[in-house]
Amino acid sequence: MIIAIIEDEEDLLELLEFNLSKEGYDVVGFLNSKKIRDFLKEESPDLLIVDRNLPCIEGTKLIKELREEGYNVPVIFLTAKNSEENILEGFDVGGDDYITKPFSMKELLARIKAVLKRNKGINEVLSYKNAKLNLNTHTLLIDGISIHLTNNEFKLLKIFFENPNTIISKSEIADILEIGEKSVNVAISRLNNKTNLLVAIRGVGYKLK
């Protein structure tokens, strides 16, 4: 499981990376929020651990923006902001847990396990190049921008993402969407107008670009 940590105290970040790695997690650390968006375009972490006192953008504002953009990755705030108002703010913007500093490493590890168990499967994502398809929310993100999909468009794109190097024939697409083969070109064209992800293989079918 991949855990991304955003913490501007370098010593604490190294401590967190060390202890979480010992527990078997793949850990990626960031000292500020600048690179997290680029990271999320390339990777689908299972959990974010976020400080609130960050340079560039306050932690709750960052998570609020990510939630509005369709990111559903679980979030634990780990911060010195410990008032009741602070804690409620963390949950209001989409935090799954809120831990105040100073903290117990054992408690943090226990809460990480609890959040991951509670959110198991919520962030099941298929990725292809700069696109991410969330199987639970039916959300498509291309370069971090959310693209609305109809149910049929989601079903169709899911097959391509599950078989990224495979040519899907017109007959297969017709069966998946329960439409006639003559309607396949229209369905592909509508999906491509939104995503520009598919290419026609003359006389065979379609595949991801």
KEKE-3310 file (N, C-alpha, C; in steps of 0.2 Angstrom, whole numbers, plus 5000, padded with zeros to 4 digits):
npx = (5004:5002:5007:5006:5015:5013:5023:5030:5041:5056:5064:5053:5046:5056:5056:5043:5042:5052:5046:5034:5038:5044:5033:5029:5023:5023:5031:5030:5037:5034:5039:5032:5017:5018:5022:5013:5002:5007:5012:5000:4994:5001:5002:4992:4989:4985:4983:4983:4993:4993:5000:4994:5000:5007:5019:5015:5001:4987:4984:4970:4964:4970:4966:4952:4951:4956:4946:4935:4939:4937:4945:4946:4954:4958:4961:4972:4974:4988:4993:4998:4988:4975:4962:4945:4937:4947:4948:4935:4935:4944:4938:4926:4931:4934:4942:4947:4952:4959:4973:4982:4997:5009:5011:5007:5017:5013:4999:4996:5000:4990:4978:4980:4979:4966:4959:4962:4957:4943:4941:4943:4945:4939:4946:4949:4957:4960:4973:4980:4992:4990:4978:4965:4954:4941:4935:4925:4918:4915:4922:4932:4948:4958:4973:4971:4959:4942:4931:4915:4906:4894:4884:4886:4897:4906:4907:4912:4924:4931:4933:4943:4953:4956:4961:4974:4983:4976:4966:4950:4936:4922:4911:4913:4912:4899:4892:4895:4889:4877:4871:4868:4880:4881:4879:4890:4901:4896:4895:4909:4914:4907:4912:4926:4926:4925:4936:4947:4955:4955:4958:4955:4957:4959:4947:4947:4945:4945:4957:4966:4975)
npy = (4994:5011:5026:5043:5057:5073:5084:5098:5098:5092:5083:5076:5071:5062:5053:5048:5042:5032:5024:5020:5013:5002:4995:4990:4998:5007:5022:5039:5054:5072:5089:5100:5106:5107:5098:5087:5087:5084:5071:5064:5064:5054:5043:5032:5034:5025:5032:5048:5057:5072:5087:5103:5115:5120:5126:5137:5132:5130:5115:5110:5117:5112:5099:5101:5106:5095:5086:5092:5091:5078:5068:5054:5048:5042:5052:5057:5070:5077:5086:5101:5110:5110:5114:5112:5118:5118:5104:5100:5107:5100:5088:5092:5096:5084:5075:5059:5056:5063:5069:5075:5084:5084:5066:5049:5036:5023:5024:5032:5022:5013:5020:5022:5009:5007:5017:5013:5000:5003:5010:5002:4997:5009:5017:5011:5011:5013:5016:5025:5031:5048:5048:5043:5031:5029:5016:5014:5027:5030:5040:5049:5055:5067:5073:5078:5084:5082:5072:5070:5055:5045:5030:5020:5025:5024:5010:5006:5012:5006:4993:4995:5001:4991:4982:4988:4986:4980:4977:4980:4973:4978:4971:4965:4977:4981:4971:4973:4986:4983:4986:4989:4985:4995:5006:5008:5016:5028:5029:5027:5039:5049:5046:5049:5062:5068:5063:5059:5047:5035:5026:5021:5005:5001:4991:4982:4986:4995:5004:5009:5025)
npz = (5000:4996:5004:5005:5012:5018:5025:5033:5042:5042:5050:5057:5046:5041:5051:5051:5039:5041:5051:5046:5034:5040:5044:5032:5023:5007:5006:5002:5003:5006:5007:5005:4998:4984:4975:4976:4968:4955:4958:4961:4949:4943:4952:4962:4978:4993:5005:5012:5022:5031:5035:5043:5044:5031:5019:5006:5004:5015:5024:5025:5015:5004:5004:5003:4990:4982:4985:4979:4966:4964:4970:4980:4989:5005:5020:5033:5045:5052:5064:5073:5076:5086:5092:5095:5085:5075:5073:5069:5057:5049:5047:5041:5028:5022:5028:5035:5047:5062:5069:5083:5086:5100:5096:5098:5091:5090:5091:5080:5070:5072:5069:5056:5051:5054:5046:5033:5033:5035:5023:5013:4996:4992:4984:4972:4958:4940:4930:4916:4906:4907:4913:4925:4931:4942:4949:4959:4961:4948:4942:4931:4928:4920:4918:4930:4929:4931:4922:4916:4914:4906:4911:4901:4894:4905:4907:4895:4894:4905:4901:4891:4899:4907:4898:4892:4881:4871:4857:4855:4848:4836:4838:4851:4858:4855:4862:4875:4877:4874:4861:4844:4831:4822:4829:4836:4832:4834:4848:4852:4846:4853:4866:4864:4860:4873:4879:4871:4870:4863:4848:4832:4824:4809:4801:4812:4825:4841:4851:4866:4864)
capx = (5000:5006:5005:5010:5015:5015:5025:5036:5046:5060:5065:5047:5045:5060:5054:5037:5044:5056:5042:5029:5041:5045:5027:5028:5020:5027:5030:5032:5036:5034:5040:5027:5012:5019:5023:5008:4997:5010:5012:4993:4993:5005:5001:4985:4990:4980:4981:4987:4994:4994:5000:4990:5004:5011:5020:5011:4994:4985:4982:4963:4962:4973:4961:4946:4952:4957:4940:4931:4942:4936:4950:4943:4959:4958:4966:4973:4977:4993:4994:4998:4981:4971:4956:4939:4936:4952:4947:4929:4937:4948:4932:4922:4934:4934:4947:4945:4954:4963:4978:4986:5004:5013:5007:5010:5018:5009:4992:4996:5000:4984:4973:4981:4976:4959:4956:4963:4952:4937:4940:4946:4942:4936:4951:4951:4958:4964:4977:4983:4996:4988:4971:4964:4947:4940:4929:4920:4915:4914:4925:4938:4952:4963:4978:4968:4952:4936:4927:4908:4904:4887:4885:4888:4904:4911:4907:4916:4931:4933:4936:4949:4958:4958:4965:4977:4986:4972:4961:4943:4932:4916:4906:4913:4909:4891:4889:4896:4885:4870:4869:4869:4886:4880:4879:4897:4905:4893:4897:4916:4915:4905:4917:4932:4925:4926:4942:4952:4959:4954:4960:4952:4962:4955:4945:4948:4941:4948:4961:4969:4981)
capy = (5000:5017:5031:5049:5061:5080:5087:5102:5097:5087:5077:5072:5067:5056:5048:5045:5037:5026:5019:5017:5008:4996:4992:4987:5002:5011:5028:5044:5060:5079:5094:5105:5104:5109:5092:5082:5086:5080:5064:5061:5062:5048:5037:5032:5032:5022:5036:5054:5060:5079:5093:5108:5121:5119:5132:5138:5131:5127:5108:5109:5120:5108:5093:5103:5107:5089:5083:5095:5089:5071:5063:5051:5045:5043:5057:5058:5076:5076:5093:5105:5113:5105:5116:5109:5121:5115:5097:5100:5110:5094:5083:5096:5096:5078:5071:5053:5056:5070:5067:5081:5084:5078:5060:5042:5033:5017:5027:5034:5016:5010:5024:5021:5003:5008:5021:5009:4995:5006:5013:4997:4997:5015:5021:5006:5015:5010:5021:5024:5038:5054:5047:5038:5029:5027:5011:5015:5033:5031:5046:5049:5061:5067:5078:5080:5087:5077:5071:5067:5049:5041:5023:5016:5027:5021:5003:5005:5014:5002:4988:4997:5002:4984:4979:4994:4985:4975:4979:4978:4973:4982:4966:4965:4984:4981:4966:4976:4991:4980:4990:4986:4986:5001:5012:5008:5021:5034:5028:5029:5046:5053:5046:5052:5070:5070:5060:5058:5042:5029:5026:5016:5001:5000:4984:4977:4988:5001:5003:5015:5027)
capz = (5000:4996:5009:5004:5018:5017:5032:5032:5047:5039:5054:5058:5040:5040:5057:5049:5033:5043:5055:5041:5030:5044:5044:5026:5018:5002:5009:4998:5008:5003:5012:5004:4993:4977:4970:4977:4962:4950:4961:4961:4942:4941:4956:4966:4985:4997:5010:5012:5029:5029:5040:5041:5043:5026:5015:4999:5005:5021:5023:5024:5009:4999:5004:5000:4983:4980:4985:4974:4960:4963:4973:4986:4993:5012:5022:5040:5046:5057:5065:5079:5077:5091:5095:5093:5079:5070:5071:5065:5050:5046:5045:5036:5021:5019:5032:5038:5054:5064:5075:5085:5089:5100:5095:5099:5084:5090:5090:5073:5066:5073:5066:5049:5049:5055:5041:5027:5033:5034:5016:5008:4990:4990:4980:4967:4952:4934:4927:4909:4905:4912:4915:4930:4931:4948:4948:4964:4960:4941:4940:4926:4929:4915:4920:4936:4928:4931:4916:4917:4910:4907:4913:4896:4893:4910:4905:4889:4896:4910:4897:4888:4904:4910:4893:4889:4875:4867:4852:4856:4841:4836:4840:4858:4861:4854:4867:4881:4878:4872:4856:4837:4829:4818:4834:4840:4830:4837:4855:4852:4844:4859:4871:4862:4861:4880:4882:4866:4873:4859:4841:4827:4820:4803:4800:4817:4831:4844:4857:4869:4860)
cpx = (5004:5003:5010:5009:5017:5016:5031:5042:5050:5062:5059:5045:5049:5058:5047:5038:5048:5051:5036:5032:5042:5039:5025:5024:5025:5026:5033:5031:5037:5035:5036:5022:5013:5019:5018:5003:5000:5010:5005:4991:4996:5004:4994:4987:4984:4978:4986:4987:4997:4994:4996:4994:5009:5013:5016:5003:4992:4982:4975:4961:4964:4968:4955:4946:4952:4950:4935:4933:4940:4940:4947:4948:4958:4963:4966:4977:4982:4996:4995:4992:4976:4965:4950:4937:4940:4950:4941:4931:4940:4943:4928:4925:4935:4940:4944:4947:4958:4967:4982:4993:5004:5008:5011:5011:5013:5001:4991:4995:4993:4978:4974:4978:4969:4956:4957:4958:4945:4936:4943:4942:4939:4940:4953:4951:4962:4967:4980:4986:4993:4981:4970:4956:4946:4934:4924:4915:4913:4917:4931:4941:4957:4967:4974:4961:4947:4932:4920:4907:4897:4889:4888:4896:4909:4912:4912:4923:4934:4936:4942:4955:4960:4962:4969:4980:4982:4967:4954:4939:4925:4911:4906:4910:4902:4888:4890:4891:4877:4867:4870:4876:4886:4881:4886:4901:4903:4895:4904:4917:4913:4910:4924:4932:4926:4933:4948:4957:4959:4956:4957:4958:4958:4953:4945:4944:4945:4952:4963:4975:4987)
cpy = (5006:5023:5037:5054:5068:5083:5091:5102:5091:5081:5073:5068:5061:5051:5044:5040:5031:5021:5016:5012:5002:4992:4989:4991:5005:5018:5034:5051:5067:5084:5100:5102:5104:5103:5087:5081:5082:5073:5061:5060:5056:5042:5038:5029:5029:5027:5042:5056:5067:5083:5098:5115:5120:5126:5132:5137:5127:5120:5107:5112:5115:5102:5095:5104:5100:5085:5086:5093:5081:5066:5061:5047:5047:5048:5057:5065:5074:5083:5096:5109:5109:5108:5112:5111:5118:5108:5096:5102:5104:5089:5086:5096:5090:5073:5065:5052:5062:5068:5073:5080:5087:5072:5054:5039:5026:5019:5028:5027:5013:5013:5023:5015:5003:5011:5017:5003:4998:5009:5008:4996:5004:5019:5016:5010:5012:5016:5020:5031:5043:5054:5042:5037:5026:5022:5011:5021:5034:5038:5045:5056:5061:5074:5082:5084:5081:5078:5067:5061:5047:5034:5019:5018:5024:5014:5002:5007:5009:4996:4989:4998:4995:4980:4984:4992:4980:4979:4976:4979:4977:4977:4965:4972:4984:4976:4970:4982:4989:4985:4987:4989:4993:5007:5012:5014:5028:5034:5030:5036:5050:5053:5049:5060:5072:5068:5060:5053:5036:5031:5020:5012:4998:4992:4979:4979:4994:4999:5009:5018:5026)
cpz = (5000:5000:5007:5010:5016:5024:5031:5037:5044:5043:5056:5052:5039:5045:5054:5043:5036:5047:5050:5036:5034:5045:5038:5021:5013:5004:5004:5002:5004:5008:5011:4999:4986:4972:4971:4971:4956:4952:4960:4953:4939:4945:4960:4973:4988:5003:5010:5020:5028:5035:5038:5040:5038:5022:5009:5000:5011:5020:5021:5017:5003:4998:5001:4993:4979:4980:4980:4967:4959:4966:4979:4990:5001:5015:5030:5041:5052:5059:5072:5081:5080:5094:5092:5086:5073:5068:5067:5058:5046:5043:5040:5029:5018:5023:5035:5045:5056:5070:5077:5088:5096:5099:5097:5092:5084:5088:5082:5068:5066:5069:5058:5047:5049:5048:5034:5027:5032:5026:5011:5002:4988:4984:4974:4960:4946:4931:4920:4907:4910:4914:4920:4931:4938:4948:4953:4963:4953:4939:4936:4927:4923:4916:4926:4935:4927:4925:4917:4912:4911:4909:4907:4894:4898:4909:4900:4891:4900:4906:4894:4893:4907:4905:4889:4882:4870:4863:4853:4850:4842:4839:4848:4861:4861:4860:4874:4883:4876:4867:4849:4835:4825:4823:4837:4838:4833:4845:4856:4851:4850:4865:4870:4862:4868:4882:4877:4868:4868:4852:4838:4824:4814:4802:4806:4823:4834:4849:4860:4865:4864)
residu = (MET:ILE:ILE:ALA:ILE:ILE:GLU:ASP:GLU:GLU:ASP:LEU:LEU:GLU:LEU:LEU:GLU:PHE:ASN:LEU:SER:LYS:GLU:GLY:TYR:ASP:VAL:VAL:GLY:PHE:LEU:ASN:SER:LYS:LYS:ILE:ARG:ASP:PHE:LEU:LYS:GLU:GLU:SER:PRO:ASP:LEU:LEU:ILE:VAL:ASP:ARG:ASN:LEU:PRO:CYS:ILE:GLU:GLY:THR:LYS:LEU:ILE:LYS:GLU:LEU:ARG:GLU:GLU:GLY:TYR:ASN:VAL:PRO:VAL:ILE:PHE:LEU:THR:ALA:LYS:ASN:SER:GLU:GLU:ASN:ILE:LEU:GLU:GLY:PHE:ASP:VAL:GLY:GLY:ASP:ASP:TYR:ILE:THR:LYS:PRO:PHE:SER:MET:LYS:GLU:LEU:LEU:ALA:ARG:ILE:LYS:ALA:VAL:LEU:LYS:ARG:ASN:LYS:GLY:ILE:ASN:GLU:VAL:LEU:SER:TYR:LYS:ASN:ALA:LYS:LEU:ASN:LEU:ASN:THR:HIS:THR:LEU:LEU:ILE:ASP:GLY:ILE:SER:ILE:HIS:LEU:THR:ASN:ASN:GLU:PHE:LYS:LEU:LEU:LYS:ILE:PHE:PHE:GLU:ASN:PRO:ASN:THR:ILE:ILE:SER:LYS:SER:GLU:ILE:ALA:ASP:ILE:LEU:GLU:ILE:GLY:GLU:LYS:SER:VAL:ASN:VAL:ALA:ILE:SER:ARG:LEU:ASN:ASN:LYS:THR:ASN:LEU:LEU:VAL:ALA:ILE:ARG:GLY:VAL:GLY:TYR:LYS:LEU:LYS)
# end
